[in-house]
């Protein structure tokens, strides 16, 4: 279950994490690993990628962001947001107070018996790391992709 922050690193050409994200996406395309995102993650990708493209001076930033999402859908699967997932996301939000979109990524990972992959602990997560470590979460900055 991949968070938008991981996938947006692919857009940033100079990102130190871009190579790792490429390996993850290549593995998904080769069917070595199954990647999932939520519909909420798609919304975040469109928003963040279009902002990045706009700041980079791309002529049609929103169109490029939509192209990115279309390109990603070949490599990732869409996790369905179920009522059970919505309840889990709400419970995680109550307990941890992190962003609701991150709660959905974690809830989807729990439903799929998978890991939620984030780039790094986000600002709102830092004071909740002990509780987060009990959940099926991984941070790209903490794992090695060889």
VENBELSUL-V747326 format. One line per field, one symbol per residue. ss: DSSP state (H for helix, E for strand, L for the rest). psi: psi as a letter, one per 20 degrees, with the letter a starting at -180 (. if undefined). A space follows every 10 residues. Layout:
ss->???
psi->???
This chain:
ss->LELHHHHHLL LLLLLLLHHH HHHHHHHHHL LLLLLEEEHH HHHHHHHHHH HHHHHLLLLL HHHHHHHHHH HHLLLLEEEL LLHHHHHHHH HHHHHHLLLH HHHHHHHHHH HHLLLEEELL LLHHHHHHHH HHLLLLEEEH HHLLLL
psi->opqhhghhhh hnhjpiiggg hggghhhghj khqpqqrrhh hggggggggh gghghijpgm hgghghhggg ghihhrqppp orgghggggh ggggghkrqh hhhhgggggg hilaqpoqgr prgihhjjhg hhiirmqqph iiqpo.
